[in-house]
Amino acid sequence: MSRKQQLHRPGPQPGPPADDTGCAILHVDMDAFFVGVELLDRPELRGRPVIVGGAGTRGVVSAASYEAREYGVHSAMPMTRARRLCPHAVVLPVSHGKYSRVSASVFELFRSITPLVEPLSLDEAFLDVAGAVRRLGRPAEIARSIRAQVRAQQGITCSVGVASTKFVAKLASTRCKPDGLLVVPADGVVEFLHPLPVASLWGVGERTEQALTRLGLRTVGQLAQVPVTTLQRELGNALGAHLHELAWGRDPRDVVAHTPDKSIGAEETFETDVDDPEVIRRELLRLAERVGERLRAGGHAGRTVSVKLRMANFKTITRARTLTEPTDLARVIYITACELYEGSGLERVRLRLVGVRVENLSPAGEAPRQLALDEPESGWREAERAMDQVAHRFGRGAVRPAALVRRADDGDGRDGGDGRR
């Protein structure tokens, strides 16, 4: 690492601070976010390989601790392969509600620093802190403050890249993980970029990387020396020009404050294919509960409910219905999802996966008052919000619909009814 770039980790750092003049863009990325949140409740697992994801034969890794990553485990990997690579890892189930709550608190911190916050996911965002410098100090000081506050308030760590552009800031946060801070000075961008592999460039996927390798281009610096017309001839006009600009650190994109969620959904892959409608309905109920909780946690309501049904042969169909008014209630989402499933013609067809999604979102406070189906003036809405409060205090699963409680004398968890609450 050159003298112009400085990587900060906990504890005193040698050498003068990096020059952050003109570096108002921060990319903040939580470290192994799902794992970090889970370890708040399981501190005895710190330092051990931990995997968060589905534990069944078709489960997928959602997140892996850095100890597990040393064995080659990574997100989106089939859980069966992850367990072979790291058989002594502790596997924990996904707890979406907990992650949403911690994420909301972290983003509240971001927005207390600057209104220019662009979320990329639950655990990462771009911040433009140019307007906060006079109030809070230089960009690197703001980055250090963010890291300290996230650790103190949430008990998790994050890594921050500080640069003059979004592209370089995101690369910087990746290069300093975990629990680091990397400043790339405006006059040190080319020096930072050119030794990196071409796969580091935004827009270079597996096929594009193979095409560049065939041309003998393995580093960003090698690509930067190729005439843009050559890149356009080999990769197409748009991609060729795009990569040429990035290779020289040119990225004109501004931080766009809060891109609203377009939809919120959840899906589940069964361990074995299922053709029992009652089991399918019970899973739709579970997914509707999860989606409703996430809608309310994010302050959203949605008008369009859709279901995703994947058959044993991997053929997938979706069905959707637009409601007269937006809703954030799991009961409404569930009943609509069941009706879509029943109208799909797949009630006795073996299914591999089911999903529930709510689209056409709007802020819940701006949505018209939506009564749940058969809801009295005081009823389902209050009940679901009370469940949110219990889950927030005692954890997800502390309270749930009776249809989702597995009976001691019923091994498959069937409730003997249609699962509708």
PERAVEN-V247464 format. One record per residue. N is the residue number from 1. RES is the residue in one letter. PSI is psi in whole degrees, 0 to 359 (999 if undefined). Layout:
N,RES,PSI  N,RES,PSI
This chain:
1,M,133  2,S,169  3,R,338  4,K,340  5,Q,138  6,Q,127  7,L,123  8,H,129  9,R,171  10,P,139  11,G,170  12,P,146  13,Q,139  14,P,157  15,G,166  16,P,155  17,P,151  18,A,151  19,D,111  20,D,20  21,T,127  22,G,8  23,C,72  24,A,0  25,I,126  26,L,138  27,H,116  28,V,128  29,D,120  30,M,145  31,D,118  32,A,59  33,F,308  34,F,318  35,V,315  36,G,319  37,V,318  38,E,324  39,L,345  40,L,325  41,D,345  42,R,61  43,P,338  44,E,348  45,L,356  46,R,136  47,G,354  48,R,157  49,P,122  50,V,135  51,I,134  52,V,128  53,G,188  54,G,131  55,A,353  56,G,180  57,T,337  58,R,12  59,G,156  60,V,145  61,V,123  62,S,326  63,A,155  64,A,140  65,S,162  66,Y,332  67,E,322  68,A,327  69,R,334  70,E,340  71,Y,6  72,G,6  73,V,137  74,H,165  75,S,152  76,A,1  77,M,141  78,P,137  79,M,326  80,T,320  81,R,320  82,A,320  83,R,328  84,R,319  85,L,324  86,C,75  87,P,339  88,H,8  89,A,150  90,V,125  91,V,126  92,L,144  93,P,158  94,V,137  95,S,80  96,H,320  97,G,317  98,K,317  99,Y,319  100,S,320  101,R,316  102,V,319  103,S,316  104,A,321  105,S,320  106,V,316  107,F,331  108,E,320  109,L,313  110,F,314  111,R,346  112,S,345  113,I,316  114,T,144  115,P,346  116,L,79  117,V,123  118,E,101  119,P,141  120,L,332  121,S,188  122,L,332  123,D,15  124,E,153  125,A,155  126,F,143  127,L,136  128,D,110  129,V,17  130,A,320  131,G,353  132,A,357  133,V,316  134,R,329  135,R,322  136,L,354  137,G,184  138,R,160  139,P,317  140,A,325  141,E,320  142,I,318  143,A,317  144,R,320  145,S,319  146,I,313  147,R,317  148,A,319  149,Q,322  150,V,317  151,R,315  152,A,320  153,Q,324  154,Q,345  155,G,16  156,I,171  157,T,160  158,C,161  159,S,143  160,V,129  161,G,135  162,V,124  163,A,182  164,S,348  165,T,160  166,K,315  167,F,313  168,V,324  169,A,319  170,K,319  171,L,320  172,A,318  173,S,325  174,T,321  175,R,342  176,C,10  177,K,151  178,P,158  179,D,49  180,G,173  181,L,126  182,L,124  183,V,127  184,V,104  185,P,153  186,A,325  187,D,7  188,G,13  189,V,312  190,V,318  191,E,325  192,F,317  193,L,315  194,H,331  195,P,348  196,L,154  197,P,153  198,V,335  199,A,346  200,S,339  201,L,135  202,W,123  203,G,354  204,V,102  205,G,192  206,E,316  207,R,318  208,T,321  209,E,319  210,Q,319  211,A,320  212,L,322  213,T,321  214,R,332  215,L,0  216,G,18  217,L,107  218,R,340  219,T,161  220,V,323  221,G,319  222,Q,319  223,L,321  224,A,334  225,Q,352  226,V,134  227,P,142  228,V,328  229,T,326  230,T,316  231,L,320  232,Q,323  233,R,323  234,E,327  235,L,351  236,G,153  237,N,311  238,A,309  239,L,319  240,G,313  241,A,321  242,H,312  243,L,325  244,H,316  245,E,314  246,L,324  247,A,338  248,W,13  249,G,18  250,R,116  251,D,101  252,P,0  253,R,134  254,D,160  255,V,122  256,V,117  257,A,119  258,H,95  259,T,113  260,P,147  261,D,135  262,K,333  263,S,161  264,I,130  265,G,174  266,A,149  267,E,163  268,E,133  269,T,125  270,F,149  271,E,323  272,T,151  273,D,142  274,V,133  275,D,13  276,D,114  277,P,327  278,E,321  279,V,320  280,I,314  281,R,322  282,R,323  283,E,323  284,L,323  285,L,315  286,R,316  287,L,321  288,A,320  289,E,316  290,R,316  291,V,317  292,G,318  293,E,317  294,R,324  295,L,311  296,R,322  297,A,326  298,G,359  299,G,31  300,H,159  301,A,152  302,G,153  303,R,336  304,T,125  305,V,133  306,S,154  307,V,149  308,K,127  309,L,115  310,R,124  311,M,172  312,A,332  313,N,12  314,F,0  315,K,133  316,T,134  317,I,154  318,T,147  319,R,141  320,A,154  321,R,136  322,T,125  323,L,164  324,T,332  325,E,153  326,P,153  327,T,153  328,D,17  329,L,128  330,A,325  331,R,315  332,V,316  333,I,316  334,Y,311  335,I,319  336,T,318  337,A,319  338,C,318  339,E,323  340,L,319  341,Y,314  342,E,331  343,G,1  344,S,343  345,G,12  346,L,21  347,E,332  348,R,19  349,V,139  350,R,126  351,L,143  352,R,326  353,L,145  354,V,150  355,G,154  356,V,136  357,R,145  358,V,128  359,E,184  360,N,55  361,L,154  362,S,159  363,P,133  364,A,327  365,G,338  366,E,351  367,A,146  368,P,152  369,R,117  370,Q,114  371,L,138  372,A,161  373,L,128  374,D,22  375,E,129  376,P,177  377,E,328  378,S,117  379,G,248  380,W,318  381,R,312  382,E,322  383,A,316  384,E,323  385,R,325  386,A,321  387,M,322  388,D,316  389,Q,318  390,V,316  391,A,322  392,H,324  393,R,318  394,F,356  395,G,153  396,R,135  397,G,350  398,A,330  399,V,139  400,R,163  401,P,148  402,A,328  403,A,341  404,L,3  405,V,118  406,R,123  407,R,147  408,A,329  409,D,14  410,D,96  411,G,332  412,D,5  413,G,12  414,R,144  415,D,3  416,G,1  417,G,199  418,D,3  419,G,357  420,R,133  421,R,999
